[in-house]
Amino acid sequence: MKKTCPNPAFLGFLIATAILVAIPGLSYVKQRAPETIIPGPGVTRRGSLSDYLPALKGTSADTPVFYLEGKEPGGTVLLVGGAHPNEPAGFIAPLIVVERGVAQKGRVIVVPYANGSAISHTEPLEGSPASFSLKNKAGETRVFRVGSRLSNPLDQWPDPALYVNEKGQVLSGSEMRNLNRAFPGKADGSITEQIAYAIMEIIRREKADISIDFHEASPEYTTVNAIVAHEKSLELAAEVAMYLEFDDIPITLEQSPKNLNGLSHREWGDYSDTLPFLFEAANPFMGRLRGKTDETLIIEGKDPYYLAAAKAKRLNVPYDEKGLPLSYRVARHITAFRYVLDTYNTYYEEKAIIVTDLPEYEEMAYRNLGDFLN
Amino acid sequence: MKKRVFLLAFTLVFAILVIANGPAVPKLAEPVMITTAGQSAGAAMMKVLFTKSNIKDFVFEKLVTADEIEGYETLVIVAGASSKGLGAAGIDFDGETQRVTALIEAAKKQGMKVVVAQIEGAARRGTSSDQLFSLFVPMSDWVIIVRDADSDGFFTNLCEEHGIPLTIVEKSIEVSAQLNAVFE
């Protein structure tokens, strides 16, 4: 029998196709691989979001939950990062608490990557880098994924034309994949609503006295460099805002609108006894005016177009040649968190929450952020 | 604790160093009604500042109306427009300006002193907020602001033009000391 050689052109086509499939395929797999978190000495226990809603077990939405438990009993604070994983300071700030913080009294519960589905893909059409890296004190590189504002369509699809959330708020269809529009969530709802429900369950079952949601927003947005507080927590937030202002950290205070449903600062307060806060830091990486969108922009926060906008007085936050680096944005969040605890402890001595070993604002802002990671 | 002692010391120092421009600041009396013009959270900050002052007879009502201020001696209006706040309060900008205008007119009619405050700094400046300041500063007896809110001289000029005493503090936390100084 005569052997036939495959057509070289066809063979070339097969190889090229294999390469073209393999490159995005590997990128896809890499984006789903969770980054290493190195818990510090303060972490006493590690669990999962699925502990609060077993339906999430084995899904891409399941995510680690860290517990820092003090020897002395006190109150409980919940820190939620990564509700929008395209907002890096939103998950790095709670990660620093996990890797550095020690609870002396009371408990800190941390969910650094609240939306495990949204971290598994980048924002479509934004030219966003898939990751950024920081060097720790030992010179080792820590790589962090950059995710999307919305859950991965591979986990939740299709979007409806309009999304009517649990509270009847009507939103555009894609917002159905936005965790911070899905509260209080549904145990048998979409994967995003299930995540929201599980977070509500942490607040309720663990009796979180305080719950903080960490975010970032574009410098031209109206609610930025801000604390948004439910009416229950507004006076504590007012005091925190004054302490931040005293430290020359620009801050505004906003009250959570009662008619803006689905957001953490509204529903956490309405559906539990917790005192909710949402922190918002300004990040040019998030904005419409930005130029080159890369890892450097995430870390250094310097952008010539934002500088021009600032000079034209078109921004809602101070912005100059120093930019708004990740270290500054994270330092703001950590400092605001510390002031929330200080203020809370003044009024609720019997349920005080004391956390030590967190870096001070001056130590961290405009410095190498990796120095504060393990 | 150290921080609080430091803050107290800082506040006392600035109570002495604070700059008071133009006409004399009037003496104020309790009870005090605190409200907002524009529904920003600055009014909540003012409530905290009153709590930390020596003034004990005060009430905070963010939607107080002209017929609810009988018996009060001083009306404190913390001005600053917030779309979130207006939404939360269920009132629009025009409704808010009408409410506060009527409130000040009623306060004046019954001999109350009116204070306008801006304690949220530059972040609470802008077209809508400036519209509120332009409306209500000329109707007031005393204006107290943080320096950051006056980087363009807006308040200095407005108060000079209308002969209103203006007190400028560096940080909002110093307002408590100013209140202690002006309340009899």
HADDOCK unambig.tbl for C-alpha pairs under 7 A between the chains (distance, minus, plus):
assign (segid A and resid 234 and name CA) (segid B and resid 44 and name CA) 6.92 0.50 0.50
assign (segid A and resid 235 and name CA) (segid B and resid 44 and name CA) 5.96 0.50 0.50
assign (segid A and resid 235 and name CA) (segid B and resid 45 and name CA) 6.93 0.50 0.50
assign (segid A and resid 235 and name CA) (segid B and resid 48 and name CA) 6.63 0.50 0.50
assign (segid A and resid 238 and name CA) (segid B and resid 44 and name CA) 6.23 0.50 0.50
assign (segid A and resid 238 and name CA) (segid B and resid 45 and name CA) 4.81 0.50 0.50
assign (segid A and resid 239 and name CA) (segid B and resid 45 and name CA) 6.69 0.50 0.50
assign (segid A and resid 239 and name CA) (segid B and resid 48 and name CA) 6.75 0.50 0.50
assign (segid A and resid 242 and name CA) (segid B and resid 172 and name CA) 6.48 0.50 0.50
assign (segid A and resid 242 and name CA) (segid B and resid 173 and name CA) 6.13 0.50 0.50
assign (segid A and resid 245 and name CA) (segid B and resid 171 and name CA) 6.99 0.50 0.50
assign (segid A and resid 246 and name CA) (segid B and resid 171 and name CA) 6.22 0.50 0.50
assign (segid A and resid 252 and name CA) (segid B and resid 120 and name CA) 6.80 0.50 0.50
assign (segid A and resid 252 and name CA) (segid B and resid 123 and name CA) 6.59 0.50 0.50
assign (segid A and resid 253 and name CA) (segid B and resid 41 and name CA) 5.67 0.50 0.50
assign (segid A and resid 254 and name CA) (segid B and resid 40 and name CA) 6.71 0.50 0.50
assign (segid A and resid 254 and name CA) (segid B and resid 41 and name CA) 5.55 0.50 0.50
assign (segid A and resid 254 and name CA) (segid B and resid 84 and name CA) 6.86 0.50 0.50
assign (segid A and resid 254 and name CA) (segid B and resid 85 and name CA) 6.90 0.50 0.50
assign (segid A and resid 255 and name CA) (segid B and resid 41 and name CA) 6.14 0.50 0.50
assign (segid A and resid 255 and name CA) (segid B and resid 84 and name CA) 6.64 0.50 0.50
assign (segid A and resid 255 and name CA) (segid B and resid 85 and name CA) 5.82 0.50 0.50
assign (segid A and resid 256 and name CA) (segid B and resid 84 and name CA) 6.85 0.50 0.50
assign (segid A and resid 256 and name CA) (segid B and resid 88 and name CA) 6.78 0.50 0.50
assign (segid A and resid 257 and name CA) (segid B and resid 84 and name CA) 5.58 0.50 0.50
assign (segid A and resid 257 and name CA) (segid B and resid 85 and name CA) 6.35 0.50 0.50
assign (segid A and resid 257 and name CA) (segid B and resid 87 and name CA) 5.80 0.50 0.50
assign (segid A and resid 257 and name CA) (segid B and resid 88 and name CA) 3.81 0.50 0.50
assign (segid A and resid 258 and name CA) (segid B and resid 88 and name CA) 4.99 0.50 0.50
assign (segid A and resid 259 and name CA) (segid B and resid 88 and name CA) 6.47 0.50 0.50
assign (segid A and resid 316 and name CA) (segid B and resid 123 and name CA) 6.66 0.50 0.50
